[in-house]
Amino acid sequence: ITAWWSIAVLISGTVVLITLDRTTERFDNLVYDLLLRGDRASTTDSILLVTIDDESLGQVGRWPWPRSTHAQLIDALTKAKPRAIAYDVLFPEPSVAADDAQLGEAIARAQSVFVPLSFVAPGQNGAPVQALLPIAPVSKAARGIGHVNLDVDADGRVRSTVLAYNDGEQIWDHMMVLVRRRQHATADAGLSPAGRKRALLIPFLGTSGHWPSIPAAAVLNGEVPAEILRDRLFIVGATAQTLGDYHLVPTGGLMAGAEIQAH
């Protein structure tokens, strides 16, 4: 009996040590990273990244761009009759009133623009977190507002996100969930409310540069043939090195947030 108790205590202690040491988590991550480097589904040709890259900053001007410029970019994309526009840029504070109004009007004309919100912590009145919505003209005109939070693992890599985030006041779907829901009426089929709140491992299809992309400046300047833009799902976001929206990913190296949204 004493021997069995000793074995039980040893096993229990080992399990506790492995758990505290995050050994199982590191092993899980290693297996997942290896699986990502195997055979993966092919890239859909419907997604096109519209990148606010260094070239665009050089041509259009330093960041942040006037809201009127964003309005012009949305109008240019709207002409291509897009499936949707995921505009991964935050508009938390008012700027020039006329420019803000112009942006809201462009979003309203498109009827298919999804925008992100952000969160501040701590929030007001003792709340641990508080949602920070886009400015009123954008919030009122957008087809949907979603979160774009990413989970960072202990090794600094982004492997997952939650499909729905509860800020204590409201449950916010991920922006790309809203986009997918517009594309597919059965997008939520089989996904329980509890499942939406669990971490989703992002099925990365490759490293940075995997998705087709065009500079935002090229769209603004009318340099992109109409057939390339037609019937696309646009994801607009920053890829300029100076804007710093880059994350370590398990497929290797750094990847811009907009590219992660595509995956």
Steps between C-alpha positions, in 0.01 A plus 500: 500500500783735592663437162179581313455818699857600420439442129173697512669792676788493250264500201287777649807708572628446147166607351494814715861582408436454127188715521669781689800482269271531192664189354175371353423842352839516334457148365154584364639809330786301349260242355274775363791685342619179330151427369482847347810423295337195343239490224247781526197614306561716196451876517164634393527753220214708640712669769714797402705700749504875445813600683587829664866430434816709492447573131150634570623716786766641270246591232192598703670652802600427857272316741232558615328574174211749489162332530420639154779280357347191661166606351657523153654155541168347605323666207761360261451148640122535495509552123630144469180362657683318780369207697600690812758749626670423831659834585754413770567858608388658827308828502458558875515880514343780294712696255389769256119486510460523123751219445329280760166558329652418160635173636163406645330577169748285307441208737124543467526495119700179507247318722756229564771653722595330827716688751678414825459636848766509770502452875658699780595359837408585761165644395290767667321459833715207608434288192798276412464578130301741287408490131612797294275528196589677175380858459124542455496552119694175457307299761164602355595422139700179544344166411653356815742577783717223641806441711840412351668375818777244468631268771875503556651180641780486754759470221375825343325336203141553393320171448142569599215743552150479642203526267303697758636729771301601807601842635264467796229707333460338159624205297691612191551262210832500322497730198582212267215295644267782395655502154466123465139517620427740215656256254341183635155482654599178681829633637392445862353154442609257772681768698358533849515825703760331722702405194508859380662605828777239487835570342511410131829379358564708188549272196797684353548408135852631469752767593479873443427585138280196445195705398476712184526868578501843340616832648226736610672776302458301178125478562476870581693589187279280279794285397336161564302341213131467581497124439755447777280679754159371393304273739769479766499486875728791588698510822648847544773541759846623588809313385747790513793420725473838668142432616608199703195276456707181481487178703708185530312206347560123520565464126813707547594867525278804536159557345288814472169505685302536175663183365409313818138612453510341153610166643 
